[in-house]
Amino acid sequence: MPTARDVLTPDALSMLQTVAASGSFAAAARSLNLVPSALSYRVRLIEDALDVLLFDRSGRQARITEAGVELLRESTRLLGEIDAVANRVKRIATGWEPMLTIAVDSVIARDPLLDVVNDFYALDPPTRLKLRDETLLGTIEALTSGEADIAVGSVLDAASLAFTATGIRSRPLGELPFVFAVAPHHPLATLPEPLSDDVMRAHRAVAAADSARAGPSMTVNLVGGQDVLTVPTMQAKLAAQLHGLGGGFLPEPMARPYIEAGHLVERRTERAPPMVALHCAWRVRSAGSPGRAMAWWLERFEHEATRRALLERHRGR
């Protein structure tokens, strides 16, 4: 006996739509260039496979049942998806990738990144995007492990010793200054400056965890012996410091709106605040030139305004 998968073909779904639209098997048969008995037999095969009645044949009209209404509703969706898949396949054949995964370091400003995503979608591409939140070495690891196609905000570039033989290319994204900040009610907010390591060691630090899983991880500007609250992203680190849970260095553009609003206090420290060089990195395809989606994104990263926005235009600025 045929199964539902056997009988619910695109042609069969279109046939059912014709019967429903025509209102009778005779009219539908004429439209489909079939004899009524052949059409009735085909509909009966579908009903038997589904074990439901799709049309009430008790009168002269072919009145659709509730089950038939539901099937037609779903058939419209399924046929639309088939058309969409066909269109996507045709467009992918022109050089668009089916999927592009972008690993985004948590120091990158999200609003301008989503502006770029919006511009990409304005092209109506067949490529699906996947954004991954990463931090520190986890950003480049997502690329070198094959889990991402582009890494935005990597602290390492392609010339770094560990990645010279992996087919990775990179270009500078820019330099990101950091400032040490605490909440106004935190004890470090009122102690004499510059804060020494010994003074900071007596108070908890907040650190964004390196998202690297397979390789070594990185810690930045922590004092040995200091209590540490570890959080998953730089955004979470900012939130913890706003709550007074600890102190630490934050990207200056991310912290500045909160410093100006009085929600954070910037403090000078004996250790120099870091200035971090960030990079955009990507994997070179063995086939040669990048796909159209990657080429579009790499071209956007060549714009200085885009690079500056990704580093500087955090919420509130």
VOBA-1610 file (N, C-alpha, C; in pm, whole numbers, padded with zeros to 5 digits, always signed):
BEGIN
Met+00085-00121+00000Met+00000+00000+00000Met+00088+00125+00000Pro+00062+00225-00084Pro+00144+00346-00087Pro+00140+00419+00048Thr+00252+00481+00084Thr+00259+00560+00206Thr+00233+00707+00174Ala+00221+00786+00281Ala+00198+00929+00261Ala+00312+00991+00181Arg+00434+00946+00207Arg+00548+01001+00135Arg+00542+00965-00013Asp+00485+00849-00044Asp+00473+00808-00184Asp+00373+00894-00260Val+00263+00932-00195Val+00153+00997-00268Val+00156+01149-00261Leu+00219+01204-00159Leu+00217+01350-00145Leu+00331+01412-00226Thr+00321+01400-00355Thr+00418+01460-00447Thr+00372+01601-00484Pro+00463+01683-00538Pro+00420+01816-00583Pro+00305+01810-00683Asp+00309+01714-00777Asp+00200+01703-00875Asp+00068+01669-00806Ala+00074+01580-00705Ala-00048+01541-00635Ala-00104+01659-00556Leu-00018+01735-00492Leu-00065+01851-00416Leu-00129+01955-00508Ser-00067+01978-00623Ser-00126+02070-00720Ser-00262+02020-00769Met-00274+01889-00788Met-00400+01829-00831Met-00508+01853-00728Leu-00477+01834-00600Leu-00575+01857-00494Leu-00618+02003-00490Gln-00524+02093-00510Gln-00559+02235-00514Gln-00656+02264-00629Thr-00636+02198-00742Thr-00725+02220-00856Thr-00866+02169-00826Val-00877+02052-00762Val-01008+01998-00727Val-01081+02093-00632Ala-01008+02143-00531Ala-01070+02234-00434Ala-01115+02363-00501Ala-01031+02414-00592Ala-01065+02539-00659Ala-01180+02522-00758Ser-01189+02404-00821Ser-01292+02380-00923Ser-01428+02351-00862Gly-01431+02288-00744Gly-01557+02259-00678Gly-01620+02128-00717Ser-01564+02060-00816Ser-01617+01930-00855Ser-01507+01852-00926Phe-01520+01719-00919Phe-01422+01634-00986Phe-01432+01648-01138Ala-01553+01667-01189Ala-01570+01678-01333Ala-01500+01802-01387Ala-01520+01916-01321Ala-01456+02039-01366Ala-01305+02032-01351Ala-01259+01972-01239Ala-01115+01958-01219Ala-01054+01866-01323Ala-01126+01757-01358Ala-01075+01664-01459Ala-01058+01733-01593Arg-01156+01816-01630Arg-01143+01888-01756Arg-01021+01981-01753Ser-01001+02048-01641Ser-00888+02139-01628Ser-00754+02066-01636Leu-00752+01945-01581Leu-00628+01867-01577Leu-00613+01775-01697Asn-00711+01778-01788Asn-00709+01691-01907Asn-00707+01543-01867Leu-00794+01510-01769Leu-00809+01372-01723Leu-00957+01334-01732Val-00981+01204-01736Val-01119+01159-01722Val-01153+01161-01574Pro-01279+01189-01537Pro-01315+01201-01395Pro-01280+01077-01314Ser-01296+00958-01372Ser-01265+00836-01295Ser-01117+00827-01260Ala-01030+00871-01352Ala-00886+00867-01324Ala-00850+00966-01213Leu-00912+01083-01218Leu-00887+01182-01114Leu-00937+01133-00980Ser-01058+01077-00978Ser-01114+01026-00853Ser-01027+00915-00795Tyr-00972+00831-00883Tyr-00886+00721-00837Tyr-00759+00778-00772Arg-00701+00881-00831Arg-00578+00938-00776Arg-00603+01003-00640Val-00716+01071-00628Val-00749+01132-00500Val-00773+01024-00395Arg-00840+00915-00435Arg-00866+00805-00342Arg-00735+00743-00293Leu-00635+00732-00380Leu-00506+00678-00338Leu-00444+00764-00226Ile-00456+00894-00241Ile-00402+00983-00139Ile-00481+00967-00008Glu-00612+00961-00018Glu-00695+00945+00102Glu-00666+00813+00172Asp-00648+00707+00095Asp-00619+00576+00156Asp-00482+00579+00226Ala-00382+00644+00163Ala-00248+00648+00224Ala-00250+00730+00353Leu-00332+00836+00357Leu-00341+00920+00476Leu-00446+00870+00575Asp-00533+00779+00528Asp-00644+00727+00608Asp-00736+00839+00656Val-00765+00932+00564Val-00858+01042+00592Val-00944+01065+00467Leu-01055+01133+00486Leu-01139+01174+00375Leu-01110+01321+00347Leu-01065+01350+00225Leu-01029+01487+00189Leu-01144+01564+00127Phe-01234+01491+00056Phe-01348+01554-00009Phe-01475+01477+00021Asp-01582+01548+00052Asp-01713+01488+00075Asp-01783+01476-00061Arg-01805+01351-00103Arg-01862+01325-00235Arg-02013+01296-00228Ser-02079+01323-00117Ser-02220+01287-00101Ser-02312+01370-00190Gly-02270+01486-00233Gly-02350+01570-00322Gly-02285+01582-00458Arg-02338+01672-00538Arg-02282+01692-00671Arg-02149+01767-00666Gln-02131+01843-00560Gln-02007+01920-00544Gln-01905+01837-00465Ala-01777+01864-00489Ala-01670+01800-00410Ala-01637+01895-00296Arg-01706+01876-00184Arg-01687+01966-00070Arg-01567+01920+00011Ile-01474+02010+00032Ile-01351+01975+00102Ile-01379+01961+00252Thr-01317+01861+00314Thr-01333+01837+00458Thr-01232+01921+00535Glu-01246+01919+00669Glu-01149+01993+00751Glu-01008+01938+00731Ala-00998+01804+00720Ala-00866+01745+00695Ala-00811+01792+00561Gly-00900+01802+00460Gly-00857+01851+00329Gly-00811+01995+00334Val-00883+02078+00410Val-00844+02218+00425Val-00703+02228+00483Glu-00675+02148+00586Glu-00543+02151+00649Glu-00435+02105+00552Leu-00464+02000+00476Leu-00367+01950+00379Leu-00339+02056+00273Leu-00443+02122+00224Leu-00422+02225+00123Leu-00344+02343+00178Arg-00370+02376+00305Arg-00294+02485+00366Arg-00145+02450+00370Glu-00118+02328+00411Glu+00022+02284+00417Glu+00080+02265+00277Ser-00001+02224+00182Ser+00049+02203+00047Ser+00093+02334-00016Thr+00019+02442+00013Thr+00059+02573-00038Thr+00196+02612+00016Arg+00215+02586+00145Arg+00346+02616+00206Arg+00456+02529+00147Leu+00429+02398+00133Leu+00530+02305+00082Leu+00569+02338-00062Leu+00470+02367-00145Leu+00499+02400-00284Leu+00579+02530-00292Gly+00547+02625-00204Gly+00624+02748-00200Gly+00768+02724-00160Glu+00789+02631-00063Glu+00924+02600-00020Glu+01002+02529-00130Ile+00935+02444-00205Ile+01002+02377-00317Ile+01050+02481-00418Asp+00964+02577-00449Asp+01004+02683-00542Asp+01121+02763-00486Ala+01115+02791-00354Ala+01222+02869-00293Ala+01354+02793-00297Val+01349+02662-00269Val+01471+02580-00274Val+01528+02581-00415Ala+01441+02566-00514Ala+01488+02567-00653Ala+01556+02699-00687Asn+01497+02810-00641Asn+01558+02940-00668Asn+01691+02955-00597Arg+01699+02906-00471Arg+01825+02913-00396Arg+01933+02832-00465Val+01899+02711-00512Val+01997+02626-00580Val+02049+02695-00705Lys+01959+02757-00782Lys+02001+02826-00904Lys+02097+02941-00871Arg+02066+03016-00764Arg+02149+03131-00730Arg+02282+03088-00670Ile+02281+02978-00593Ile+02406+02927-00538Ile+02499+02882-00649Ala+02440+02830-00758Ala+02520+02788-00873Ala+02592+02906-00937Thr+02549+03028-00908Thr+02615+03146-00963Thr+02730+03193-00876Gly+02763+03121-00768Gly+02879+03156-00686Gly+02849+03197-00544Trp+02722+03200-00505Trp+02687+03232-00366Trp+02703+03107-00280Glu+02759+03124-00159Glu+02770+03013-00066Glu+02635+02983-00002Pro+02605+02855+00024Pro+02479+02824+00093Pro+02476+02879+00236Met+02594+02883+00303Met+02601+02928+00443Met+02732+03003+00463Leu+02728+03111+00540Leu+02849+03183+00579Leu+02843+03203+00730Thr+02942+03150+00800Thr+02948+03160+00945Thr+03054+03261+00984Ile+03015+03357+01068Ile+03104+03465+01109Ile+03122+03458+01260Ala+03246+03439+01304Ala+03279+03441+01446Ala+03307+03586+01485Val+03236+03636+01585Val+03245+03777+01623Val+03295+03787+01766Asp+03411+03850+01785Asp+03463+03867+01919Asp+03373+03959+01999Ser+03366+03937+02129Ser+03272+04012+02212Ser+03314+04157+02235Val+03432+04198+02184Val+03468+04340+02193Val+03409+04418+02075Ile+03353+04350+01976Ile+03300+04416+01858Ile+03163+04475+01889Ala+03139+04598+01845Ala+03010+04664+01869Ala+02902+04594+01786Arg+02793+04558+01852Arg+02691+04477+01786Arg+02601+04556+01692Asp+02565+04678+01726Asp+02474+04755+01641Asp+02531+04778+01501Pro+02656+04826+01487Pro+02709+04842+01351Pro+02727+04710+01278Leu+02755+04602+01352Leu+02764+04472+01286Leu+02629+04433+01227Leu+02522+04456+01303Leu+02389+04423+01253Leu+02348+04516+01139Asp+02402+04638+01136Asp+02378+04725+01022Asp+02438+04665+00895Val+02557+04606+00908Val+02621+04541+00793Val+02539+04418+00751Val+02491+04343+00849Val+02405+04228+00818Val+02282+04274+00740Asn+02224+04384+00783Asn+02105+04436+00715Asn+02138+04475+00570Asp+02254+04537+00549Asp+02295+04572+00413Asp+02315+04447+00327Phe+02368+04343+00389Phe+02389+04217+00316Phe+02254+04158+00275Tyr+02159+04157+00366Tyr+02028+04101+00334Tyr+01955+04184+00228Ala+01991+04311+00216Ala+01928+04395+00114Ala+01961+04346-00027Leu+02068+04268-00040Leu+02103+04208-00169Leu+02011+04093-00205Asp+01931+04047-00109Asp+01847+03929-00125Asp+01931+03808-00167Pro+02037+03778-00089Pro+02126+03668-00129Pro+02066+03533-00088Pro+02107+03425-00155Pro+02063+03292-00113Pro+02145+03239+00005Thr+02249+03311+00043Thr+02338+03267+00151Thr+02274+03292+00287Arg+02273+03189+00370Arg+02227+03205+00508Arg+02346+03245+00596Leu+02321+03336+00689Leu+02425+03381+00780Leu+02411+03315+00916Lys+02526+03287+00978Lys+02528+03239+01116Lys+02635+03318+01190Leu+02595+03388+01297Leu+02687+03465+01379Leu+02719+03388+01506Arg+02846+03381+01539Arg+02892+03312+01661Arg+02958+03412+01755Asp+02917+03411+01881Asp+02984+03492+01983Asp+03109+03419+02030Glu+03223+03487+02024Glu+03350+03430+02070Glu+03426+03536+02148Thr+03531+03493+02220Thr+03612+03585+02296Thr+03758+03540+02292Leu+03849+03637+02273Leu+03994+03615+02273Leu+04033+03508+02172Leu+04109+03405+02213Leu+04159+03307+02117Leu+04047+03222+02057Gly+03931+03219+02122Gly+03820+03143+02067Gly+03772+03197+01934Thr+03798+03328+01909Thr+03754+03388+01783Thr+03832+03331+01666Ile+03966+03324+01678Ile+04047+03268+01570Ile+04034+03116+01567Glu+04013+03052+01683Glu+03998+02907+01685Glu+03876+02863+01606Ala+03767+02940+01613Ala+03647+02906+01535Ala+03680+02902+01387Leu+03772+02987+01344Leu+03812+02991+01203Leu+03905+02875+01169Thr+04010+02856+01249Thr+04108+02752+01218Thr+04051+02612+01232Ser+03948+02596+01314Ser+03886+02465+01331Ser+03784+02434+01222Gly+03756+02532+01136Gly+03659+02511+01029Gly+03517+02538+01070Glu+03495+02588+01193Glu+03359+02617+01238Glu+03310+02754+01193Ala+03398+02836+01141Ala+03360+02969+01091Ala+03436+02997+00963Asp+03381+03086+00882Asp+03445+03127+00757Asp+03519+03260+00772Ile+03470+03346+00861Ile+03531+03476+00886Ile+03537+03496+01037Ala+03646+03556+01085Ala+03659+03592+01226Ala+03676+03743+01234Val+03591+03810+01310Val+03594+03955+01322Val+03636+03992+01464Gly+03748+04065+01475Gly+03796+04105+01607Gly+03896+04009+01666Ser+03965+03931+01583Ser+04064+03836+01633Ser+04184+03909+01691Val+04235+03861+01806Val+04355+03921+01865Val+04482+03869+01797Leu+04469+03765+01715Leu+04583+03712+01640Leu+04558+03729+01491Asp+04666+03747+01416Asp+04653+03758+01271Asp+04713+03635+01204Ala+04708+03632+01071Ala+04753+03515+00997Ala+04903+03495+01007Ala+04977+03599+01041Ala+05122+03586+01051Ala+05167+03525+01183Ser+05075+03507+01278Ser+05110+03448+01406Ser+05159+03305+01384Leu+05261+03266+01455Leu+05331+03140+01429Leu+05238+03021+01423Ala+05138+03014+01512Ala+05053+02894+01521Ala+04962+02878+01402Phe+04946+02984+01320Phe+04844+02978+01215Phe+04901+03000+01074Thr+05035+02994+01057Thr+05093+03027+00928Thr+05062+02924+00822Ala+05031+02799+00859Ala+05015+02694+00759Ala+04870+02647+00745Thr+04776+02730+00785Thr+04637+02684+00786Thr+04552+02745+00675Gly+04611+02819+00583Gly+04532+02879+00477Gly+04449+02996+00525Ile+04492+03063+00632Ile+04420+03177+00688Ile+04483+03306+00637Arg+04401+03400+00601Arg+04447+03534+00564Arg+04383+03633+00660Ser+04445+03750+00674Ser+04390+03850+00767Ser+04427+03989+00719Arg+04354+04086+00773Arg+04389+04227+00754Arg+04357+04300+00884Pro+04430+04408+00913Pro+04405+04480+01038Pro+04264+04538+01041Leu+04204+04528+01157Leu+04073+04590+01177Leu+04089+04725+01247Gly+04190+04733+01334Gly+04217+04858+01404Gly+04270+04830+01544Glu+04307+04935+01613Glu+04356+04923+01750Glu+04246+04968+01847Leu+04234+04892+01956Leu+04127+04918+02053Leu+04190+04951+02188Pro+04175+05075+02237Pro+04228+05109+02369Pro+04136+05058+02479Phe+04195+05029+02595Phe+04120+04983+02712Phe+04141+05082+02826Val+04042+05088+02916Val+04053+05170+03036Val+04013+05085+03156Phe+04072+05116+03270Phe+04034+05048+03394Phe+03917+05124+03455Ala+03811+05052+03490Ala+03691+05118+03542Ala+03624+05032+03648Val+03558+05099+03741Val+03480+05033+03846Val+03351+05112+03867Ala+03256+05049+03933Ala+03133+05120+03969Ala+03163+05227+04074Pro+03084+05335+04079Pro+03111+05444+04175Pro+03113+05398+04320His+03037+05293+04353His+03033+05247+04491His+03138+05141+04523His+03223+05109+04425His+03328+05009+04447His+03442+05073+04527Pro+03508+04998+04618Pro+03616+05056+04699Pro+03728+05119+04616Leu+03759+05063+04499Leu+03867+05117+04417Leu+03832+05252+04354Ala+03705+05291+04362Ala+03663+05417+04300Ala+03718+05538+04373Thr+03758+05523+04500Thr+03801+05640+04580Thr+03943+05628+04632Leu+04012+05517+04606Leu+04149+05503+04654Leu+04244+05590+04572Pro+04357+05630+04630Pro+04451+05718+04558Pro+04503+05652+04430Glu+04523+05737+04329Glu+04578+05692+04201Glu+04728+05722+04196Pro+04803+05650+04114Pro+04760+05535+04033Pro+04747+05410+04118Leu+04653+05323+04082Leu+04631+05200+04156Leu+04745+05103+04127Ser+04805+05052+04233Ser+04915+04955+04216Ser+04859+04814+04206Asp+04942+04721+04161Asp+04900+04581+04156Asp+04865+04530+04295Asp+04940+04573+04396Asp+04911+04527+04532Asp+04772+04573+04576Val+04737+04695+04542Val+04604+04746+04578Val+04497+04669+04502Met+04516+04648+04373Met+04415+04578+04293Met+04404+04431+04333Arg+04514+04371+04380Arg+04512+04231+04420Arg+04415+04208+04536Ala+04392+04308+04614Ala+04303+04293+04730Ala+04156+04300+04692His+04127+04323+04565His+03988+04337+04521His+03963+04248+04400Arg+03841+04199+04391Arg+03805+04104+04284Arg+03814+04169+04146Ala+03862+04091+04050Ala+03863+04132+03910Ala+03750+04061+03836Val+03701+04123+03732Val+03605+04059+03643Val+03677+04031+03512Ala+03668+03907+03463Ala+03738+03868+03342Ala+03642+03802+03245Ala+03658+03833+03116Ala+03583+03765+03011Ala+03657+03637+02975Ala+03588+03524+02983Ala+03652+03395+02959Ala+03689+03379+02813Asp+03806+03324+02789Asp+03846+03288+02654Asp+03755+03174+02608Ser+03695+03189+02490Ser+03602+03086+02441Ser+03672+02973+02368Ala+03806+02974+02363Ala+03879+02865+02299Ala+03850+02735+02372Arg+03829+02629+02297Arg+03796+02499+02355Arg+03905+02395+02334Ala+03966+02396+02217Ala+04063+02290+02186Ala+04206+02330+02219Gly+04242+02456+02200Gly+04379+02499+02219Gly+04399+02574+02348Pro+04515+02644+02359Pro+04542+02722+02481Pro+04446+02840+02492Ser+04427+02887+02614Ser+04341+03003+02636Ser+04426+03121+02680Met+04366+03239+02679Met+04439+03362+02709Met+04372+03435+02824Thr+04453+03490+02912Thr+04403+03582+03014Thr+04474+03716+02994Val+04406+03824+03025Val+04460+03956+02996Val+04450+04045+03119Asn+04565+04101+03161Asn+04570+04204+03264Asn+04509+04163+03398Leu+04531+04038+03438Leu+04492+03995+03572Leu+04615+03996+03662Val+04596+04034+03787Val+04705+04038+03884Val+04715+03901+03951Gly+04834+03847+03960Gly+04853+03717+04023Gly+04800+03714+04165Gly+04726+03609+04199Gly+04669+03594+04332Gly+04539+03667+04354Gln+04488+03734+04252Gln+04365+03812+04264Gln+04243+03723+04249Asp+04139+03747+04329Asp+04012+03679+04311Asp+03952+03723+04179Val+03894+03627+04105Val+03843+03659+03970Val+03702+03606+03954Leu+03613+03692+03907Leu+03481+03651+03861Leu+03489+03638+03710Thr+03468+03518+03658Thr+03479+03494+03514Thr+03340+03491+03452Val+03323+03567+03346Val+03195+03577+03275Val+03219+03543+03128Pro+03112+03515+03052Pro+03134+03459+02917Pro+03174+03558+02809Thr+03137+03686+02820Thr+03163+03781+02712Thr+03205+03916+02770Met+03252+04004+02681Met+03288+04138+02725Met+03164+04216+02767Gln+03050+04190+02702Gln+02926+04256+02743Gln+02887+04216+02886Ala+02907+04086+02918Ala+02878+04039+03053Ala+02976+04097+03153Lys+03100+04117+03112Lys+03201+04179+03199Lys+03161+04323+03231Leu+03116+04396+03130Leu+03069+04533+03152Leu+02953+04535+03252Ala+02858+04444+03234Ala+02741+04440+03323Ala+02784+04409+03466Ala+02878+04316+03484Ala+02924+04280+03619Ala+02994+04398+03685Gln+03072+04473+03610Gln+03141+04587+03667Gln+03044+04701+03699Leu+02940+04715+03618Leu+02837+04815+03649Leu+02767+04780+03780His+02757+04651+03811His+02694+04607+03937His+02791+04612+04055Gly+02916+04654+04031Gly+03012+04663+04140Gly+03069+04531+04183Leu+03061+04430+04099Leu+03109+04296+04136Leu+03260+04282+04123Gly+03326+04380+04067Gly+03471+04376+04052Gly+03516+04486+03960Gly+03648+04493+03941Gly+03705+04592+03851Gly+03774+04524+03735Gly+03819+04604+03640Gly+03891+04547+03527Gly+03898+04643+03410Phe+03978+04605+03313Phe+03995+04684+03192Phe+03882+04653+03093Leu+03824+04759+03039Leu+03716+04747+02941Leu+03756+04823+02814Pro+03705+04780+02698Pro+03728+04860+02577Pro+03681+05003+02600Glu+03766+05100+02572Glu+03733+05239+02600Glu+03603+05284+02533Pro+03578+05250+02406Pro+03451+05293+02346Pro+03329+05229+02410Met+03344+05109+02464Met+03233+05042+02531Met+03207+05106+02668Ala+03314+05143+02738Ala+03299+05196+02874Ala+03266+05344+02876Arg+03309+05420+02773Arg+03300+05566+02778Arg+03159+05620+02806Pro+03052+05569+02739Pro+02919+05624+02770Pro+02880+05608+02916Tyr+02923+05499+02979Tyr+02888+05474+03119Tyr+02974+05559+03212Ile+03098+05588+03170Ile+03182+05678+03248Ile+03125+05819+03244Glu+03085+05863+03124Glu+03029+05998+03109Glu+02896+06013+03183Ala+02821+05902+03194Ala+02692+05907+03264Ala+02708+05889+03415Gly+02829+05862+03461Gly+02853+05845+03604Gly+02825+05704+03656His+02800+05609+03566His+02774+05471+03609His+02903+05392+03630Leu+03013+05440+03574Leu+03145+05382+03595Leu+03242+05496+03625Val+03350+05462+03696Val+03455+05558+03726Val+03584+05506+03665Glu+03647+05587+03579Glu+03775+05549+03520Glu+03886+05577+03620Arg+03976+05479+03639Arg+04088+05495+03733Arg+04220+05470+03662Arg+04320+05548+03699Arg+04455+05527+03648Arg+04523+05416+03728Thr+04602+05337+03658Thr+04673+05227+03722Thr+04822+05238+03692Glu+04904+05176+03778Glu+05049+05177+03754Glu+05083+05101+03626Arg+05011+04993+03601Arg+05034+04920+03476Arg+04967+04995+03361Ala+05034+04999+03248Ala+04982+05074+03135Ala+04855+05006+03083Pro+04752+05084+03052Pro+04630+05023+02996Pro+04661+04963+02859Pro+04602+04850+02829Pro+04634+04783+02702Pro+04579+04857+02581Met+04651+04844+02472Met+04606+04888+02339Met+04615+04762+02252Val+04500+04708+02214Val+04495+04577+02149Val+04473+04593+01998Ala+04559+04531+01920Ala+04543+04529+01774Ala+04448+04415+01737Leu+04343+04448+01667Leu+04243+04348+01627Leu+04247+04328+01476His+04200+04212+01434His+04210+04174+01294His+04081+04111+01245Cys+04061+04119+01114Cys+03960+04039+01046Cys+04034+03928+00972Ala+03995+03805+00995Ala+04064+03691+00934Ala+03963+03603+00863Trp+04009+03533+00762Trp+03921+03445+00686Trp+04001+03330+00628Arg+03929+03226+00593Arg+03992+03107+00535Arg+03990+03117+00383Val+04103+03089+00321Val+04113+03090+00176Val+04063+02958+00122Arg+03972+02962+00025Arg+03918+02840-00034Arg+04023+02776-00124Ser+04029+02643-00121Ser+04122+02571-00207Ser+04088+02592-00354Ala+03963+02625-00383Ala+03920+02645-00521Ala+03969+02778-00577Gly+04022+02866-00490Gly+04073+02993-00540Gly+04000+03111-00481Ser+03932+03188-00565Ser+03868+03311-00520Ser+03754+03281-00424Pro+03726+03374-00332Pro+03617+03350-00235Pro+03481+03353-00303Gly+03382+03293-00237Gly+03246+03299-00286Gly+03195+03442-00281Arg+03079+03464-00342Arg+03028+03600-00353Arg+02991+03660-00218Ala+02940+03578-00126Ala+02904+03630+00006Ala+03028+03673+00082Met+03129+03586+00087Met+03252+03623+00158Met+03318+03743+00093Ala+03321+03747-00040Ala+03382+03862-00109Ala+03312+03991-00071Trp+03179+03986-00057Trp+03104+04106-00019Trp+03144+04152+00121Trp+03152+04058+00216Trp+03188+04093+00353Trp+03331+04145+00361Leu+03423+04082+00290Leu+03562+04128+00294Leu+03574+04268+00235Glu+03496+04297+00133Glu+03498+04430+00074Glu+03447+04533+00174Arg+03346+04499+00253Arg+03295+04592+00354Arg+03400+04621+00460Phe+03479+04520+00496Phe+03582+04540+00598Phe+03698+04625+00547Glu+03702+04651+00417Glu+03803+04743+00363Glu+03765+04888+00389His+03639+04916+00421His+03594+05052+00446His+03637+05097+00585Glu+03709+05206+00594Glu+03754+05256+00724Glu+03636+05288+00815Ala+03528+05343+00757Ala+03412+05379+00839Ala+03351+05255+00902Thr+03348+05144+00829Thr+03295+05019+00885Thr+03383+04970+00997Arg+03514+04970+00974Arg+03606+04920+01076Arg+03597+05005+01203Arg+03593+05136+01188Arg+03584+05224+01305Arg+03454+05202+01380Ala+03345+05186+01307Ala+03215+05166+01373Ala+03215+05036+01452Leu+03274+04931+01398Leu+03275+04802+01467Leu+03354+04808+01597Leu+03454+04895+01602Leu+03534+04907+01723Leu+03482+05013+01818Glu+03416+05116+01766Glu+03386+05234+01848Glu+03239+05259+01875Arg+03150+05216+01785Arg+03010+05260+01799Arg+02930+05160+01882His+02963+05154+02010His+02887+05071+02102His+02759+05143+02141Arg+02664+05068+02194Arg+02535+05125+02234Arg+02557+05244+02327Gly+02485+05353+02296Gly+02498+05473+02378Gly+02595+05574+02321Arg+02664+05536+02211Arg+02760+05633+02152Arg+02708+05681+02020
//
